[in-house]
Amino acid sequence: MRDGFVKVAVGTPEIRVADCAHNAHACITLMRQAAEQGVKVLCLPELCLTGYTCGDLFLQDTLLRGAEEALGQVLAATEELDLFLAVGLPVRAGGKLYNCAALLCRGELLGLVPKTHLPNYGEFYEKRWFEPAPEEEFLCLTLCGQEVFLGKNQLFQCDTLPELTIGAEICEDLWAPVPPSVTLATHGATLILNLSASNETVGKAGYRRALVAGQSGRLLCGYLYADAGEGESTTDLVFAGHNIIAENGTVLAEERFASGLTVTELDVQRLAFERRRNTTFPAAGQERMDFSSFSLEVTDTALTRPVSQNPFVPEDGGHLDERCQEILTIAALGLKKRLAHAHAKTAVVGLSGGLDSTLALLITARAMALLQRPMTDIIAITMPCFGTTARTKSNAQVLAERIGTSFRTVDIGEAVKVHFRDIGQSMEDLSVTFENGQARERTQVLMDIANQTGGMVIGTGDLSELALGWATYNGDHMSMYGVNAGIPKTLVRHLVAYAARQAQNTDPQLSAVLLDILDTPVSPELLPPKEGEIAQKTEDLVGPYQLHDFYLYYAVRWGFSPRKVYRLALYALGGQYDRATILKWLKNFYRRFFVQQFKRSCLPDGPKVGSVSLSPRGDWRMPSDAVSELWLKELEGLE
């Protein structure tokens, strides 16, 4: 449970209708299997101690006594298990019968949560036997020798992991217009358990899945949906054991047409962060709520949940193409509006033959097409200097020709030499001044040509470079509209690759040059080449962008601590990078992220396209003189 990870499970026991002793044994078997796997929270189906399909047998004292005895057996079995359990059974209280979830932990009956919305349509007849949950009151009763509350507004908080607060609802409650889980979540529940007996019909599974995922997204919570299955009566219905575990809108694990356990991990720290961040998530209302506490041992949770190596990039190929098209369209629409608003006659792009400027040109071309203007209104400018290689220079020219832009070459070598002479910079001194002087000269050329042509300079820097401050202040750091500002480097590659695939049939030469650009090492080309090859490779200097994008996503989007980011990086990327490499570049990420904030504090405008943006006017507000000591200190001793 360290770092907020809680191993959870939903289970479908193989029951026998009205055989409570058998059902108790089946539930205990699943409980023990779950505990052996390190599960801390287990949810079992609705009325699973009796079977959901008992019909009028629910009114028989014999069945109800059997259910209570079965609960006692299950309760006794929990004493030896480090496990929070929800199990379904009918409960008598105040002369009425309720369809309840019993919440248990370590031999203690913590509460009984009755079903609020009883279906009485189609194949369902629950009002024939059961009473809906009392609106406000709590009923106090003795069950299995323990005094316990029965009521819908109950929460169960783990005192060893306060972010783990559990609420329960039952089957149809989720289908109602205002499910009880809404109230439970606004009062603090980060995990909702749903004990269900939802029969299977054609097409129902997709709707059920959407409900579970959607509710977990709306409530910023984990959602465990445990469905009845094998052993329920098939007189008129079939139950498929459709078990689902979702977190904040994403289905993490799912089983259907199977008995047994479905296991994964929830991140309740992540959910707590998202609630703090989301100002539309309401504070607790006026409803009376009963809180019970329970304890679980704090241990390291072995992770099995999916953690993407490239969190900014969809893993499904078909979905990736769709996402690439969407991103290019969003960025192009942003630029379209700016060009039209500024009455810009041209769009000026500095074209280096590298990935970022290529993407900027592709987006600019889309914007011009949306404006129904000729591609010649784009002025692509290549500005060779001391580090430029023939490969990148050639690619820049071919790319501009295939897109149909205006193209100019401005060799800045002599201008930079004059500038260096003016400030006393030796050509043999390959320092940061040698590099940045070239970058600032290029920006001056772009700005002045934009003035000449009544145009705008289109920025090429991407989100990853902004995070690391890998830009020359008032050089490539500056533009009139930064179309790549919301796109991380790992995604830049996929966008250019998508454009190459799209051009394969219509323009093979364009596709070929895009593929060669993809194959070119990422470099600012500010140092002289060695034997005609690029001498300066960005990832050798600042670290692999795959790692930095991973760090950026979890540190900024989710607010994870450095140790948690490190743990996830080892889990997701440990097969590609060793521990020392991951730690080295993680420390570098935090150092640069803090020190370089001053560059982000005065960024040009640019469109947000994904879940992370570093715009000082949008997602990220940070003082330029904040220090990184607390974050770096947390990484001490991990070598």
C-alpha positions in Angstrom: 0.0 0.0 0.0 3.0 2.3 -0.1 2.8 5.1 -2.6 -1.0 4.8 -2.6 -1.1 1.5 -4.5 -3.8 -0.9 -3.2 -4.2 -4.3 -4.7 -7.9 -4.9 -5.1 -10.1 -7.7 -6.5 -13.6 -8.6 -7.6 -14.6 -12.2 -7.4 -17.4 -14.5 -8.7 -17.7 -17.6 -6.5 -19.3 -20.7 -7.9 -22.5 -20.9 -5.8 -25.5 -23.1 -5.4 -28.9 -21.5 -5.1 -30.1 -21.4 -1.5 -27.1 -23.5 -0.3 -25.7 -21.0 2.2 -23.1 -23.2 3.7 -21.7 -24.1 0.3 -21.7 -20.5 -0.7 -19.9 -19.4 2.4 -17.2 -21.9 1.7 -16.9 -20.7 -1.9 -16.6 -17.1 -0.7 -14.0 -18.1 1.9 -12.0 -19.9 -0.8 -11.9 -16.8 -2.9 -11.0 -14.7 0.1 -8.0 -16.8 0.9 -6.8 -16.9 -2.7 -7.1 -13.1 -2.8 -5.1 -12.7 0.4 -2.4 -15.0 -1.0 -2.1 -12.6 -3.9 -1.7 -9.6 -1.6 -5.2 -8.3 -2.2 -6.3 -5.8 0.4 -9.9 -5.1 -0.8 -12.2 -7.8 -2.2 -15.7 -7.3 -3.5 -18.1 -10.2 -4.0 -21.5 -10.3 -5.8 -24.9 -9.2 -4.7 -26.7 -11.8 -2.4 -23.9 -14.3 -3.1 -24.4 -16.0 0.3 -27.9 -17.2 -0.8 -27.8 -16.7 -4.5 -29.6 -13.8 -6.2 -32.2 -16.0 -7.9 -33.8 -17.5 -4.8 -37.2 -15.9 -5.6 -39.9 -16.3 -2.9 -37.4 -18.4 -0.8 -36.1 -15.0 0.4 -39.2 -14.8 2.6 -38.4 -18.1 4.3 -36.9 -18.0 7.8 -34.8 -21.0 7.0 -33.0 -19.2 4.2 -32.5 -16.1 6.2 -31.1 -18.0 9.1 -28.8 -19.9 6.7 -27.6 -16.5 5.3 -26.8 -15.2 8.8 -24.9 -18.4 9.7 -23.0 -18.2 6.4 -22.0 -14.6 7.2 -20.8 -15.7 10.6 -18.5 -18.3 8.9 -17.2 -15.7 6.5 -16.7 -13.2 9.3 -14.7 -15.7 11.3 -12.5 -16.5 8.3 -11.6 -12.8 8.0 -9.9 -12.8 11.4 -6.8 -14.3 10.0 -6.7 -12.3 6.7 -5.3 -8.8 6.1 -8.3 -8.0 3.9 -11.4 -5.7 3.7 -14.3 -7.6 2.3 -17.8 -6.8 0.9 -20.2 -9.7 0.6 -23.9 -9.7 -0.3 -26.8 -11.2 1.7 -30.5 -10.6 2.7 -30.8 -9.0 6.2 -33.9 -8.6 8.4 -34.2 -5.3 10.3 -37.2 -3.5 11.8 -39.6 -6.0 10.4 -38.4 -5.6 6.9 -36.0 -7.4 4.6 -33.1 -5.6 2.9 -30.7 -6.6 0.1 -27.4 -5.7 1.8 -23.7 -5.4 1.4 -21.9 -6.6 4.5 -18.5 -4.9 5.0 -16.0 -6.9 7.0 -12.4 -6.6 8.1 -10.4 -8.8 10.5 -13.4 -10.4 12.2 -15.3 -7.1 12.6 -18.7 -6.4 11.0 -18.2 -2.8 10.1 -21.5 -2.0 8.5 -24.5 -3.1 6.4 -25.3 -1.0 3.3 -28.8 -1.7 1.9 -29.7 -1.4 -1.8 -31.3 1.9 -2.5 -32.9 1.4 -5.9 -34.8 -1.8 -6.3 -35.6 -2.8 -9.9 -39.1 -4.0 -10.4 -39.4 -4.1 -14.2 -38.7 -6.6 -17.0 -37.1 -9.7 -15.4 -36.7 -8.0 -12.0 -39.1 -8.4 -9.0 -37.0 -7.1 -6.1 -39.8 -5.1 -4.5 -41.7 -8.3 -4.0 -39.2 -9.2 -1.3 -37.0 -6.3 -0.3 -37.4 -2.8 1.2 -35.4 0.1 -0.3 -32.7 1.6 1.9 -34.0 4.0 4.6 -33.6 7.6 3.4 -31.9 9.2 6.3 -32.0 7.0 9.3 -29.7 4.3 10.4 -31.1 1.1 11.8 -29.1 -0.5 14.6 -29.2 -4.3 14.9 -27.3 -7.3 16.2 -25.9 -9.7 13.6 -23.4 -12.5 14.2 -23.1 -11.3 17.8 -22.0 -7.8 16.8 -23.9 -4.5 16.9 -23.9 -2.9 13.5 -25.6 0.0 11.7 -27.7 -0.6 8.6 -27.9 2.5 6.3 -26.9 3.7 2.9 -24.7 6.7 4.0 -21.7 4.8 5.4 -18.0 5.2 4.7 -15.1 3.0 5.8 -11.7 4.6 6.1 -8.4 2.9 6.4 -6.4 4.5 9.2 -3.1 3.2 7.8 -3.8 4.7 4.4 -6.3 7.6 4.8 -6.7 8.1 1.1 -8.4 4.7 1.0 -12.0 5.5 1.9 -14.6 3.0 0.8 -18.3 3.2 0.0 -20.7 0.6 -1.3 -23.7 0.5 -3.6 -25.6 -2.5 -5.1 -26.2 -3.3 -8.7 -29.2 -1.2 -9.9 -28.0 1.7 -7.8 -25.4 2.4 -10.5 -28.2 2.5 -13.2 -30.2 5.1 -11.3 -30.1 8.8 -12.4 -28.4 9.8 -9.1 -26.5 6.8 -7.8 -25.7 6.6 -4.0 -22.0 6.6 -5.0 -22.3 10.3 -5.9 -23.0 11.2 -2.2 -20.4 8.7 -1.0 -17.7 10.2 -3.2 -18.4 13.8 -2.3 -18.1 12.8 1.3 -14.7 11.3 0.6 -15.0 7.8 -0.8 -12.1 7.1 -3.2 -13.2 3.5 -3.8 -16.8 2.4 -4.6 -17.7 -1.3 -4.3 -20.7 -2.5 -6.3 -22.1 -5.9 -5.4 -24.1 -6.9 -8.5 -26.2 -9.6 -10.0 -26.6 -8.3 -13.5 -28.0 -10.9 -15.9 -26.5 -11.1 -19.4 -28.3 -10.1 -22.6 -26.9 -9.3 -26.0 -25.2 -5.9 -26.0 -25.6 -5.3 -22.2 -21.9 -5.8 -21.4 -20.8 -2.7 -23.4 -23.4 -0.6 -21.6 -22.4 -2.0 -18.2 -18.7 -1.4 -18.9 -19.5 2.2 -20.0 -21.5 2.8 -16.8 -18.7 1.6 -14.6 -15.9 3.5 -16.4 -18.0 6.6 -16.6 -18.9 6.6 -12.9 -15.3 6.1 -11.9 -14.4 9.1 -14.2 -17.2 11.4 -12.9 -16.5 10.6 -9.3 -12.6 10.5 -9.7 -12.6 7.2 -7.9 -11.8 3.5 -8.1 -14.8 1.3 -8.9 -15.0 -2.4 -8.2 -17.9 -4.1 -9.9 -18.5 -7.8 -8.8 -21.1 -9.7 -10.8 -22.9 -12.9 -10.1 -22.2 -15.8 -12.4 -21.8 -19.6 -12.2 -24.3 -21.3 -10.1 -27.2 -18.8 -10.3 -30.4 -20.2 -11.6 -30.8 -20.3 -15.3 -34.5 -20.9 -15.2 -35.0 -17.7 -17.2 -31.7 -15.8 -17.0 -28.0 -16.3 -17.5 -25.4 -14.5 -15.3 -22.0 -14.1 -16.8 -19.8 -12.9 -14.0 -18.9 -9.7 -15.8 -16.3 -8.3 -13.3 -14.8 -4.9 -13.9 -12.3 -2.8 -12.1 -12.0 0.9 -13.2 -10.1 3.9 -12.1 -10.9 7.5 -13.0 -12.6 6.6 -16.3 -10.2 3.8 -17.3 -11.0 0.1 -17.1 -7.9 -1.5 -15.6 -9.1 -5.2 -15.5 -12.1 -7.1 -16.7 -13.4 -10.7 -16.9 -16.6 -12.1 -18.3 -18.0 -15.6 -18.6 -15.6 -16.8 -15.8 -15.6 -17.5 -12.1 -12.8 -16.6 -9.7 -10.8 -13.4 -9.1 -10.1 -10.4 -11.2 -7.1 -8.6 -9.6 -5.3 -5.3 -10.2 -4.0 -2.3 -8.3 -5.6 1.1 -7.7 -3.7 4.3 -7.0 -5.6 6.2 -4.4 -2.9 8.8 -4.0 -3.5 9.6 -7.7 -7.2 9.9 -7.1 -6.7 12.2 -4.1 -4.5 14.4 -6.1 -7.0 14.7 -8.9 -9.7 15.7 -6.5 -7.6 18.4 -4.9 -6.8 19.7 -8.4 -10.3 19.6 -9.7 -12.2 22.6 -8.4 -15.6 21.3 -9.8 -15.4 18.3 -7.6 -17.8 19.3 -4.8 -17.1 19.4 -1.1 -19.3 17.3 1.2 -23.0 18.1 1.4 -25.3 18.1 4.4 -26.2 14.4 4.4 -25.6 12.6 7.7 -22.7 10.2 7.1 -21.5 7.4 9.4 -17.7 6.7 9.4 -16.1 3.5 10.5 -12.3 2.8 10.5 -10.3 -0.3 9.7 -6.7 -1.2 9.6 -4.6 -3.0 7.0 -0.9 -3.7 7.1 1.1 -1.3 5.0 3.3 -3.3 2.6 4.9 -2.8 -0.8 2.3 -3.6 -3.4 3.6 -5.7 -6.3 2.4 -3.9 -9.5 0.6 -5.6 -12.3 -1.5 -2.7 -13.5 -0.6 -1.3 -17.0 1.9 1.6 -16.9 2.7 2.8 -20.3 6.4 3.3 -21.3 5.2 6.3 -23.3 2.3 7.8 -21.4 1.7 10.6 -24.0 1.4 8.1 -26.8 -1.6 5.8 -27.3 -0.5 2.2 -27.4 -3.2 1.0 -29.9 -2.0 1.5 -33.5 -5.4 2.3 -34.9 -6.2 4.7 -32.0 -2.7 6.3 -32.5 -3.5 7.4 -36.0 -6.8 8.8 -34.9 -5.0 10.7 -32.1 -2.4 12.0 -34.4 -5.0 13.4 -36.7 -6.8 15.0 -33.8 -3.6 16.6 -32.5 -2.6 18.0 -35.8 -6.1 19.4 -36.3 -6.2 21.1 -32.9 -2.8 22.7 -33.4 -3.6 23.8 -36.9 -6.9 25.4 -35.8 -5.0 27.3 -33.1 -2.6 28.7 -35.7 -5.4 29.3 -38.2 -7.2 31.6 -35.7 -4.0 33.5 -34.9 -3.0 34.0 -38.6 -6.4 35.3 -39.4 -6.7 37.5 -36.4 -3.2 39.1 -37.0 -4.0 39.5 -40.8 -0.6 37.8 -41.3 0.4 37.7 -44.9 2.9 35.0 -44.3 3.9 32.3 -41.8 7.7 32.2 -41.3 9.2 28.9 -40.2 12.8 28.2 -39.4 13.4 24.8 -41.0 16.4 22.9 -39.7 15.7 19.4 -41.1 15.0 18.2 -37.6 11.9 16.7 -36.1 10.4 19.8 -34.3 10.7 22.2 -37.2 9.3 19.5 -39.5 6.3 19.2 -37.3 5.8 22.9 -37.1 5.9 23.1 -40.9 3.3 20.3 -41.2 1.0 22.0 -38.8 1.5 25.4 -40.6 0.6 23.8 -43.9 -2.6 22.4 -42.4 -3.5 25.8 -41.1 -2.9 27.4 -44.5 -5.1 24.7 -46.1 -7.9 25.5 -43.6 -7.6 29.2 -44.5 -7.7 28.2 -48.2 -4.5 30.0 -48.8 -1.6 28.9 -51.0 1.3 27.1 -49.5 3.6 29.8 -50.9 2.3 32.0 -48.1 4.6 29.9 -45.9 8.2 31.0 -45.9 10.4 28.2 -44.9 13.9 29.4 -44.1 17.0 27.3 -43.6 19.9 29.1 -41.8 23.1 27.0 -42.1 25.9 27.8 -39.7 28.9 26.1 -38.1 27.1 22.9 -37.0 24.8 22.3 -40.0 25.3 19.0 -41.8 24.5 18.3 -45.5 21.9 15.8 -44.5 19.7 18.2 -42.5 20.2 21.0 -44.9 19.1 18.8 -47.8 16.1 17.4 -46.0 14.9 20.9 -45.1 15.0 21.9 -48.7 13.3 18.8 -50.0 10.6 19.1 -47.4 9.8 22.6 -48.3 9.7 21.7 -52.0 7.3 18.8 -51.5 4.9 20.9 -49.4 5.1 23.7 -51.9 6.2 26.5 -49.6 8.4 29.5 -50.4 11.9 28.6 -49.5 14.9 30.7 -48.6 18.5 30.0 -47.5 20.1 32.5 -45.2 23.7 31.5 -44.3 24.2 33.1 -40.9 27.9 32.2 -40.6 29.4 35.6 -41.4 26.8 37.5 -39.4 27.6 35.3 -36.3 31.4 35.8 -36.8 30.9 39.6 -36.9 28.9 39.4 -33.8 31.5 37.3 -32.1 34.2 39.7 -33.1 32.1 42.6 -31.7 31.7 40.9 -28.3 35.2 39.4 -28.1 34.1 35.7 -28.5 36.8 33.4 -29.9 35.8 31.0 -32.7 37.8 28.4 -30.8 35.8 28.8 -27.6 33.0 26.3 -28.2 31.1 27.5 -25.1 27.4 28.2 -24.5 28.0 31.6 -26.0 29.2 30.0 -29.2 26.0 27.9 -29.4 23.5 30.5 -28.2 24.8 33.2 -30.4 23.8 31.1 -33.5 20.4 30.4 -32.1 19.7 34.1 -31.4 20.9 35.1 -34.8 18.5 32.7 -36.4 15.6 34.1 -34.4 16.6 37.6 -35.4 16.6 36.6 -39.1 13.2 35.0 -38.7 11.7 38.0 -36.9 13.1 40.4 -39.5 11.9 38.5 -42.5 8.4 38.2 -40.8 8.5 42.0 -40.6 9.5 42.3 -44.2 6.7 40.1 -45.4 4.0 41.1 -43.0 4.1 37.7 -41.4 4.4 35.8 -38.1 7.2 33.6 -36.8 6.0 30.1 -36.0 7.7 28.5 -33.0 9.1 25.0 -33.2 10.0 24.2 -29.6 8.1 21.2 -28.0 6.8 20.5 -24.6 9.7 18.3 -23.5 12.2 21.0 -24.4 10.1 23.5 -22.4 10.2 21.2 -19.4 13.9 20.9 -19.5 14.6 24.5 -20.6 16.4 23.1 -23.6 16.0 26.3 -25.6 18.1 29.4 -26.0 16.5 32.3 -24.1 15.3 34.8 -26.6 16.5 32.5 -29.3 14.5 29.5 -30.4 12.7 30.1 -27.0 10.8 33.0 -28.7 8.3 33.1 -31.5 4.9 34.7 -32.3 3.0 31.5 -31.9 4.4 28.2 -30.7 2.5 25.4 -32.4 4.5 22.6 -30.7 4.2 24.0 -27.2 1.8 21.3 -26.0 3.4 18.3 -27.8 6.1 16.2 -26.0 9.0 14.9 -27.9 7.9 11.2 -27.8 4.7 12.3 -29.5 6.4 14.5 -32.0 8.0 11.4 -33.5 4.7 9.7 -33.9 3.1 12.7 -35.5 5.8 13.0 -38.1 5.6 9.2 -38.7 1.9 9.5 -39.1 2.4 12.2 -41.7 4.9 9.9 -43.5 2.4 7.1 -43.6 -0.3 9.4 -44.9 2.0 10.6 -47.7 3.1 7.1 -48.9 0.6 6.8 -51.7 0.1 10.5 -52.6 3.7 11.8 -52.4 6.3 9.1 -52.0 9.1 11.7 -52.0 7.6 13.6 -49.1 7.1 10.3 -47.2 10.8 9.4 -47.8 12.2 12.7 -46.5 10.0 12.5 -43.5 11.3 9.0 -42.7 14.8 10.2 -43.1 14.2 13.1 -40.7 12.8 10.6 -38.3 16.0 8.6 -38.6 18.2 11.7 -38.0 19.6 12.1 -34.4 18.0 14.9 -32.4 20.5 17.8 -32.3 20.5 21.6 -32.2 23.5 21.4 -34.6 25.4 24.3 -32.9 28.8 22.6 -32.7 30.9 21.9 -35.8 30.3 18.4 -37.3 32.8 15.6 -37.1 33.7 14.1 -40.5 30.4 15.5 -41.9 28.3 13.9 -39.2 26.3 15.5 -36.3 28.6 16.0 -33.4 26.1 17.2 -30.8 23.3 14.7 -29.8 20.7 16.2 -27.5 19.9 12.9 -25.6 23.6 12.5 -24.8 23.5 15.8 -23.0 20.1 16.0 -21.3 19.1 12.3 -21.3 16.7 10.1 -23.2 13.4 11.9 -24.0 11.5 8.8 -23.4 12.6 9.0 -19.7 12.0 12.7 -19.5 8.5 12.5 -21.0 7.7 9.7 -18.5 8.9 11.9 -15.6 7.1 15.0 -16.9 3.8 13.1 -17.2 3.8 11.7 -13.6 5.5 14.6 -11.9 3.4 17.4 -13.4 0.1 15.8 -14.5 -0.3 13.6 -11.4 1.9 15.4 -8.8 3.7 12.2 -7.9 6.6 12.3 -5.5 10.1 11.8 -6.9 10.3 8.3 -5.2 7.0 7.3 -6.7 8.1 8.5 -10.2 11.3 6.5 -9.8 9.4 3.4 -8.7 7.1 3.6 -11.7 10.0 4.3 -14.1 11.7 1.1 -12.8 8.5 -0.8 -13.3 7.7 0.4 -16.8 11.2 1.1 -18.2 13.5 -1.0 -16.1 13.9 -3.5 -19.0 15.4 -0.7 -21.2 17.4 1.4 -18.7 19.3 0.3 -15.6 18.5 1.8 -12.1 21.5 4.1 -12.2 20.5 5.6 -15.6 16.9 6.1 -14.5 18.0 7.8 -11.3 20.6 10.0 -12.9 18.3 11.5 -15.5 15.4 11.8 -12.9 17.7 14.0 -10.8 18.6 15.9 -13.9 15.0 16.4 -14.8 14.1 17.9 -11.4 17.2 20.2 -11.4 16.5 21.5 -14.9 12.7 21.7 -14.4 13.2 24.1 -11.4 16.1 26.1 -12.7 14.6 26.7 -16.1 11.2 27.9 -15.0 12.1 31.5 -15.9 12.0 30.5 -19.6 8.5 29.1 -19.2 7.3 32.2 -17.3 7.4 34.2 -20.5 6.4 31.7 -23.2 4.8 32.8 -26.4 1.2 31.8 -27.0 0.6 28.2 -28.2 -2.2 25.6 -28.1 -2.7 23.0 -25.4 -3.4 19.7 -27.1 -3.1 17.1 -24.4 -3.4 16.6 -20.6 -0.1 18.5 -19.8 0.7 22.1 -20.6 3.4 24.3 -19.2 1.9 27.7 -20.2 2.2 30.3 -17.5 -1.3 31.5 -18.5 -2.8 28.0 -18.4 -1.9 24.8 -16.6 1.3 25.6 -14.9 1.9 28.5 -12.4 5.3 28.3 -10.7 7.7 30.9 -9.4 10.8 31.2 -11.4 12.9 31.2 -8.2 11.4 28.0 -6.6 14.1 25.6 -5.4 14.3 21.8 -6.0 16.0 20.7 -2.7 13.0 18.9 -1.3 12.4 16.9 -4.4 16.1 16.0 -4.9 16.4 15.1 -1.2 13.7 12.5 -1.6 15.9 10.7 -4.1 18.9 10.4 -1.8 19.9 6.9 -0.9 18.3 5.2 -3.9 21.6 4.5 -5.6 
